[in-house]
Amino acid sequence: MTRPIAARRTWIFAPGADEAALRRAAEAGPDVLIQDLEDFTPPQLKAQARRLCRPIAEACRASGVIPAVRLNPLEHVGHDDLAAAMRAGIGVILLAKTAGPEQVAALDRQIARHERDLGLAIGATEIVPNVETAAALVRITAMAEASPRVTAMLLASEDLAADIGVGRTPGSEELAYARSRFLFECVAAGVLAIDCPYTFSRREDVDRDLDFALARGFKAKALVDPAQVAPVAARLTPSDEQMRAALRLIATFEQARDRGVTPAELDGHRIEVPSYKAALRLLDRAAVLGVTIPAAL
């Protein structure tokens, strides 16, 4: 891939058979463009969508965007989706409605077969299961362990709400527990947690939804609106203010440590080792994202 998994902040879905929409989404500059061959593509247009896999993947690569495809489950028409994606050289495969590890393992085997037949690097294709039910939410570790190809998981919003029997609201309170648990499960499993797409359009609601995600530690967000790509990416990127604060905390902690003074204090607050390590992680993330870190204070 052109970008490590930790640096993929924005994952945008676009209808699989709508070439204009796919190109608009790519032009918005997401980290990953997901050509959706599942719910966003009606049955009569799926063949047309598969034919678009190659040209859309080429357009993505030309603009520095990682191309991805979301497949229908293999037990439906997913085999045809996978064949089209693999022929197009798409290296990130999202599996819709993943129910458990057996589906992940089956997809792993099919991908390996295509890699061998097409002369592709064995093991290079990634799997991103989509968690869309309560049953899948509690099996994240098992799904991650089912294949070394699993690098991330994506949480659905509309399907998950339907599965647990609640309606969607602009505040998304109905998904608060599921989103928090999803993040914890993914961290424990060692995979990137991609927060669910926000399907309302008012800017203040979008900002509030992202506030929730950031406060809990999400580093990646699914999207459906190209207009949200730039602001969401900005919020998921360390700002100059955050980096300067981190540099100041690190300098204060290290100076106190070198003098044998513990605990260090900054602006009346104790600086414990976890806070110091969090500041170091923030700068590491900035480096992964290619952000210029300000000069040390």
N, C-alpha and C positions, 0 to 999 in steps of 0.2 A: 504494500500500500504506500501511497505517497505521504501518509501522515500517520503517526502512531495512534493506537486506539485511545490513549489518554488525551490526545489533542483533538478528538472529534466531538465538538460541542453541539453542533446543530445538525439534526437529521430530519430532512423534510420529505414528506410524502407527496407524490403527485400521481394523478390518474395514469395508469399504464398505457392507455391507448390514445391519450391526448398529447400529441407531439408538441403543440404550442405551449400547453401548460407545463410539460416537462422541461422545455427549454427556458421558460420564464423562471421556473424554480431553480434551474442551474445558474441562470444569470444573476440570481439573488446572492450567490456566493456562499451557499451552505458548505459545511464540511463534508456532508454525505447527502446525496440525492437518492431517494428510495423510489424506484419505479414500481408502483403497486399493481401487481397482477391479481390481487385478491379483491377486496370489497370495492376498491375504487374503479374496478374494471368489470362491466357487465359481461355475462357469458358470451354474448354475440360478438364482443370486441376483443376477447382474449387472444385469439390468433393474431389479430392486428397488433396487439400490444407486444406479443412475443417478437414479431418482426422488427419492432422498434428498439429492441434491447441493444443491438449492436450500434446503430447510429447515435442513440442517446448516450451510451457508454463512451463512445469516442468523443462526443461533445463535452461530456463531463471531464474527461481526462485533459482535453485541450484547455479547459478553464481552471484546472487544479482542483476539481471537485471529485470526490470518490463516488463512483457509481455503485449502486446496490439495487437488488431486486427483492421484493417480497413475494414469496411463493404462496400459492394455495397449498393446503395440506397434501402430502403425497398420495393419500388414499382417495383424493378427489382428482384434480387435474394437475397436481403439483409436479408430476414427472415431466410433463410437457413444458411447464414453466422453467424447471431446472435445466432441461436440455438447452433451451433458448438462452438462458443466462450464462451457462457454461461455454456455449459456442461464442458468446460475445466477450468472453474473458472477464466476466464480472466476478470479483473476488470477495464480495460481502453478500451473503444470502440470508435474508430474514425469513423465518418460518412462521406463517400465520397460525394462530390458534394452537400453539404448542401445548399439549396436555401433559406430557411427561417425558422421562428420559428415553423411553423406547422410540419415540418419534425422532428425537435428536440423533440417536444411534443409527436409525434407518437412513436419515438424511446424510449422515457422515459416510455411510457405505456407498450411497448413490453418488455423492460428490467424488469420492475416491475413484469410482469406476469411470466417471467422466474425465477426471484428471488424467488417468492412465490412457484412456482412448484418445484424448486430445493432445497428449504430450505436454500437459501442464505440470508445474511443480507440485509434487505430491505433498498434501498437507497445507498448501498456501491459502486455500479458500476458507474464509471464516463463516461461522454460523452465528446468527443472532436470533435466538428464540423470542417470540412475542408472547408475553404473559397476559392472557386475556380472561382468565377465570380464577376463581378462588382456589380451585384444585391445583392449578399451575403455580399460583403464588406460593403455596406451601411446599413446592417440590423444586425450588430453584437450585438448591445445592445438587440434588440428584441430576437435574438437567445439565448443569455446568460440568459435572463429572462424567457425563455420558460421552463427551467428545472433547479432545484437546482443541478442536476448532472453535469452540465457544469462547468468544472474546467479550461479548456484551449481551445484555438482555434489554428488551424494550417493553415498557408497561403500556398496555392499552388503556383507554379511558372509557369510550362508549360501550365497548363489549363487556368490559369488567363491570361497569355500572349495571348493565342489563343482567349480567350473571348473578350479581348479588341482590337484584331486585329493587334498585333505587333509581330515581330520576337524576338527570344532570342539572346542576345549578351553577351560576357564574362564579360562586365562591369555592366550588369543588369540595365542600366540607364532607360530602358523602364518600370521597376517595382519600381522605386524609390518612386514615390508618393504613390503607393498602399501599399508598405511596411511601409512607415511612417504613413499613415492613419490607417492601420491595427493595428499598435502598439498603437496609441492614442485611437482607439475605444476599444481595449481590456483592456487597463488601465482604461478607463472610466467605462467599464462593470465589472471590478474586476476579470478578468480571465487572466491566463498566455498566453502571445502571443508567439507562436512558429514560428520563422521566416522560410521563404520558403527554401526548399532544394536547394543547389547549384549544378547544374548538369554538370558543366565543371570541368576539372581535373587538369589544370595547377596550381601548388602550389601558384604562385604569384596572380593568379586570385582568388583562394579560399581565400587567406589572405585579398585581397582587398574587397571581398564581406563581409567578417567577420568584417573588419574595419567599413564598412558602418553600419552593424547591431549593433555593440558595441557603435558606436558614437550616435546612436539613442536610446539606452537603452534596446535593446533586451537582455533577460536572457536565452533564449532557442533557439535551432536551429534544424531544420530537416535536415537529411542527407540521402544519398544513397550509399556512399562509406565508407566501414569500416575503410579504412586508414585515414579518416578524423576525426574519433571519438576522438582520444587522443588529437590531436592539437586543435580541436575546444573546447573540454572540458577544456583544459588548459587556453585558451583565455577567457572562460566564468567563470573562477574561480579567485577570488582576489589573486594577487601575493604578495609575501613577501614585495616587493617594495611598492606596493599600500597600503598594510596594515600598513607598517611603516610610510608612508606619512600621512595616516589617523590618526594614533596614535599621531603623532607630531602635526597635526592641532588641534585635540581634546584637547591635553594638553595645547597648546598655548591659545586656545579660553577659556578654563575653568579657567586657571590661570588669564587671563585678566579679566574675568567676576568676579572672586572672589575678585579681587582688585578694582573692580568698574571702570575698564578702558574699554571704548568702542570707536570705534571698535578695536578689536584685530588686530595685524599685524603679518604677517609671510613672511619673504623673500621679503619685500616691497609690499605685497599685503594685502588688507583688508580682514578679515575673517568675513563674515556675517553669520547670523544664518542658512540660507539654506546650506551653505558650511559645517557648523558644523554638521547639520543633515545628509547631504550626507555622511560624513565620518562615522558617527554612523551606517548608513544603510549598508555601505560597510562591516563593521565589523560584523554586524548582519548577512549579507549574508554569510560571511565566516563561521560563526558558524553554520548556517543552512546546509552548504555544508560539515561540518565536518573538515574544514581546521584549522590547529593549528595557532592561532594568536600569533605573536611574543610578547615577553615581552615588557611591556610599556617602553618607552625611558626615 
